[in-house]
Amino acid sequence: MPFIKGRKKTGGRKKNSKNTKTIKRELQRRLYENFLLREILKEKGNIVEALIAEAKKGNVGATREINERLLGKVKEQIEHSGKVEVPVVSIVITPISNEK
């Protein structure tokens, strides 16, 4: 059917709907993430034991990982000593009147 000016567009994909390939790709990604999560949970005990063994050997990265998981990440603190000079600028705005 030829296009007639003023007629509404019909057919096609609805506005803001996702393409079929996008939906499939997102589903595959979610399934893969769930698979990885299940596998990690199965091996969680072995991973934790290996991490603790590495920390006992003196591996700083393993020790840091354990501490971050148990205590949370350390927030970086920045200390400043000395004088901070910041110039203060004042701007005075006066209204303009059209009266004479």
N, C-alpha and C positions, 0 to 999 in steps of 0.2 A: 504494500500500500504506500503510495507516495506521501511525502510530508505535506501537510496543509498548515499554513500559518495560523496560529491561534489554538491548534489542537494540542491537548496534553500528550506528553510522552508516555507511552505505555510499553510494558515488557521490560526485559533486562533485569539486572540485579537491583535490589532495593538499595536506597541510599544508606550508607554506613554499614552495609552488610559485608562480610568477609568473603573473599574468593575461596573456592573449594580447595585449591592448592594450599592456601594459607591455613585453612582449618585443618587439613590433613597434616601439614607440617607442625602445627602447634600440638596436635594430638600425639604425633610421634615423639615430639620433644618431651611432653608430659609423661608418656609411657616410659621413655628412656630414663627420665629423672627418677620415676618411681622404682624402676628396676635397679638403678644404681643405689638408691636409698635402701632398698631391701637387702642388696648384696653387702653394703657397708654395715648395716645393722647385724647381719649374720656374722661378719668378721670383726665386729666392734671390739670384742674381748681380745682378740689377737692383736689388733692395732694398738689398743691401749697398753697391753703388756709390752709390746715392742717399743712403744714410745717411752714407757717407764724405764725399760732396760737401757735405752739410748741415753736417757737423762742420767741414770746412775753411772754410765761410762764417762759422763762429763760433756755430753753434747749440749751446748748452750741453746741451740735452736729447739731441741726437744724439751728442755727445761722451760724455756719461754712459752712454748705451746701449752704445756701443762698448766703453767701459772695463769696464762691468759684464759684458758678454759675454766679454771676453777675460780679465779679472782676477778676476771674481767681485764680488759686492756687498760694499761696505764696511760693516763692522759698526760700529754706533754705539757710541761710547765715552763714558761719563759719568765725569767727574772730580769729586771732592769734596775740598774743602780746608776745614779748620777742625776744631773739636772736636765729636765726637759723644758726647752724654751719654745713656746708656741706663740707666734704673734697674734694679738687680738685685733681684729678688724671690725670697726663699727661703721655701719652704713645707715645714714639718716635719710628717710624717704619722706618728702613733704608733698602733700596733694597740690595739684595745679588747679587753680580756679579760673574760670572764664569771666568772672566779674571784674569790672573796671571801676 
